[in-house]
Amino acid sequence: MRVLEYRDKPGAKTEAHQHPNSVLLMLSDFQRRLTVGNDVREVTVKAGQALWSPAQVHVGENIGTTDSHLVFVELKD
C-alpha cells in the first residue's frame, strides 16, 4: 500500500491523474467536484468519513469554502 496526505484550498483544481483502488479517510469537511471520464459529480464529505474509491483517472476541484484534507490509502496489486 501507499499512504498519501492531500490538502488543497477552495478553488484549487487538479490535472487529470490516476489512483489505484483506495480507501479515503476524510480529515475535514469539504465539497468537491470529481470528473471521471464523462461523469461529473459533486460530493460533500464530513471529517471522520472513510470511503472506498475504485481505480480511476479523474480531475478534482475544491468547490466549497473550506480546505480539503484527506488521506489516501492506495492498494497495490
One Martini backbone bead per residue (centre of mass of N, CA, C, O) as a GRO file, in nm:
protein
   77
    1MET     BB    1   0.102   0.032   0.010
    2ARG     BB    2  -0.009   0.380  -0.007
    3VAL     BB    3   0.039   0.694   0.166
    4LEU     BB    4  -0.163   0.996   0.135
    5GLU     BB    5  -0.156   1.340   0.168
    6TYR     BB    6  -0.427   1.586   0.125
    7ARG     BB    7  -0.433   1.935   0.012
    8ASP     BB    8  -0.665   2.218  -0.027
    9LYS     BB    9  -0.815   2.494  -0.171
   10PRO     BB   10  -1.033   2.695  -0.265
   11GLY     BB   11  -1.035   2.646  -0.628
   12ALA     BB   12  -0.882   2.402  -0.661
   13LYS     BB   13  -0.717   2.216  -0.938
   14THR     BB   14  -0.659   1.933  -1.103
   15GLU     BB   15  -0.512   1.719  -1.284
   16ALA     BB   16  -0.506   1.455  -1.453
   17HIS     BB   17  -0.532   1.143  -1.265
   18GLN     BB   18  -0.424   0.848  -1.082
   19HIS     BB   19  -0.577   0.570  -0.901
   20PRO     BB   20  -0.602   0.321  -0.720
   21ASN     BB   21  -0.730   0.143  -0.514
   22SER     BB   22  -0.911   0.309  -0.236
   23VAL     BB   23  -0.887   0.467   0.080
   24LEU     BB   24  -1.074   0.731   0.233
   25LEU     BB   25  -0.976   0.988   0.472
   26MET     BB   26  -1.147   1.227   0.641
   27LEU     BB   27  -1.025   1.548   0.797
   28SER     BB   28  -1.257   1.716   0.654
   29ASP     BB   29  -1.480   1.941   0.547
   30PHE     BB   30  -1.607   1.908   0.200
   31GLN     BB   31  -1.612   2.016  -0.146
   32ARG     BB   32  -1.645   1.829  -0.464
   33ARG     BB   33  -1.534   1.792  -0.798
   34LEU     BB   34  -1.578   1.505  -1.012
   35THR     BB   35  -1.392   1.380  -1.298
   36VAL     BB   36  -1.498   1.082  -1.485
   37GLY     BB   37  -1.472   1.139  -1.771
   38ASN     BB   38  -1.820   1.209  -1.827
   39ASP     BB   39  -1.836   1.213  -1.516
   40VAL     BB   40  -2.011   1.447  -1.305
   41ARG     BB   41  -1.953   1.522  -0.953
   42GLU     BB   42  -2.087   1.617  -0.636
   43VAL     BB   43  -1.933   1.640  -0.309
   44THR     BB   44  -1.997   1.572   0.041
   45VAL     BB   45  -1.788   1.580   0.327
   46LYS     BB   46  -1.682   1.432   0.641
   47ALA     BB   47  -1.531   1.415   0.908
   48GLY     BB   48  -1.447   1.059   0.946
   49GLN     BB   49  -1.474   0.952   0.680
   50ALA     BB   50  -1.496   0.642   0.488
   51LEU     BB   51  -1.389   0.559   0.150
   52TRP     BB   52  -1.439   0.405  -0.150
   53SER     BB   53  -1.203   0.384  -0.440
   54PRO     BB   54  -1.179   0.318  -0.744
   55ALA     BB   55  -1.007   0.289  -1.001
   56GLN     BB   56  -0.880   0.606  -1.151
   57VAL     BB   57  -0.944   0.881  -1.362
   58HIS     BB   58  -0.907   1.229  -1.252
   59VAL     BB   59  -1.074   1.534  -1.153
   60GLY     BB   60  -1.023   1.788  -0.903
   61GLU     BB   61  -1.248   2.021  -0.714
   62ASN     BB   62  -1.270   2.290  -0.503
   63ILE     BB   63  -1.616   2.412  -0.427
   64GLY     BB   64  -1.579   2.536  -0.159
   65THR     BB   65  -1.492   2.702   0.172
   66THR     BB   66  -1.290   2.467   0.232
   67ASP     BB   67  -1.050   2.272   0.308
   68SER     BB   68  -0.882   2.001   0.199
   69HIS     BB   69  -0.855   1.683   0.398
   70LEU     BB   70  -0.670   1.381   0.324
   71VAL     BB   71  -0.643   1.019   0.302
   72PHE     BB   72  -0.465   0.789   0.109
   73VAL     BB   73  -0.516   0.432   0.055
   74GLU     BB   74  -0.322   0.258  -0.155
   75LEU     BB   75  -0.359  -0.022  -0.351
   76LYS     BB   76  -0.174  -0.295  -0.435
   77ASP     BB   77  -0.121  -0.582  -0.629
   0.00000   0.00000   0.00000
